[in-house]
Amino acid sequence: MNGPNAGIQQLIELGTLLANRALDDIEPAV
């Protein structure tokens, strides 16, 4: 899976992880 979508998928997963961490820092999950 070395198509152009592979890199995009990795960026999406990375962005999601970073966003979730940022949200946890702002408002920790209960």
Order of alpha helices (4+ residues) and beta strands (2+ residues): alpha
